[in-house]
């Protein structure tokens, strides 16, 4: 017999909507676009043919509608892997938990997640305004250590090599590595000029990404070490704050996930996009067209 979830574990609003995302199960599409910025949600849904649901609670804004006949949900997560933990768990609950009985469904529904974000390149040859698809997410955030069945994320030979090459400080969380969905990566990037590589997910924007304002860093050469890291044919292409958690949670829950990032800054050359909004819009239209056929 399926155990009933306690009210303290699956929290619903009085309207029967999941607590933070403020959605009912029928208001969620199986293909979901994740964006960090709430203002980016209407920038995506403006291209929809129809919008059937629009919801907002705190920084989480969601629109569900259709694009070229494909039902899609676009939802903002806010910044950081802590917010990803909230949003992805609740989106999975919408698809895979019976809200009326508060029981896990016997037949799981697989969701498709595509992150459309912004990022900084660590490699001089990846210019601003280009798009990077994250073949792997390298997490520095520690989130996966709180979940079971994550041993493979930490035991990858590449992690051992990364720790050695970068002289990783043992007071930090142990890095973990998770692959994207291979078929989603192939579909979204085939016959395109999109770069591919390892995306490093930092736990903050300043110190964890090597930025210095008033506080000194414990390792001022960290970005250089990340840029110089190599293992077989792999390299770290870019830095951001969400991908590893999206990949890790999706893998544990049985979902497909891919992260696409517009490069708005090149940390190696010190350059910044002169028109990041146009570059982001190009990524949005590219992703929508590809997703409509997936």
Steps between C-alpha positions, in 0.01 A plus 500: 500500500633844407584713800309827522722812503469720807360851459835635622682326209275582205368848575201620300335841488129527590420489127668159472811642331855395586639745754778701329430447129130575555381256235252214477608178326286567192662843458846353429622386159734202464761721330624777725729795431690616808620861522658676796358848451122543552504772233624244248179295528288742290792542260464128428120476512462803269587253225227254608194465279280466809540550876259298714655553846691791653606477864734682737613449858807682628770473231340194339302600190354239267317506168357191330390510138577370152766577241445355151264246655744396775376547857769668708544647846757773565581563865749718686713337766688797642876473544694212649478128562296550819216641290542220247449251783163661578375537144602162358369307799165678470480457122570129543232485769249658261567221250555203727301542822124462536411827675157383610628193683856630554648177366776439248356379169583143399588598141747790480478782245826609342542875462733688267689797645693752292674783682543824308752700697790740483856417580862607493750319278826376650656438159634780279379326182134499610386856422226707656155461338567133419302209651647220710320168552605329822594142420585459868425697815784530752354597835683686776182558701470187715128451432527140384663394828156528663345237270542122482617306193746772393820298537561490125496882487806507727690189387565607142871482412476854367411627848814346646706658224329835550571500874866419431552750219334791680634413849141520621475637852366224728292747704271541198227259396628211292428568130256274316440436130175417318433452128222668306242305300689370197203490263388848607854633448516347153160632399562852627852543360515302174582708192573805715800708607434444869803429718500202734694432818497468876308772682625576851223591743614737774325554832521880467571781257799679652758301697389158368548628145832667572376859518676735740334812640590564865566141607812299416469149360656188646623407150539789256615259227183287511351628173830442324509145639145438378579635154814285478336181623503220246400135507512302178306725258302684770542857623304743715335753272298728728385601846145546630284415804230242415596225253648235730190495720267477199699205365539325833134521605380414149720190493374384840135560403524347152456819298682637195699822544718732295648839585552763229680821593557821311854619567469862609849531653838352412701471820820413311496812280312728741231584242124542543224486240402837354141380454430204731122529460521442125732203554263349758204551267683311226552210739130504594376482141757232415398287798126538438530389140707196598271406791191523282636199310616294799 
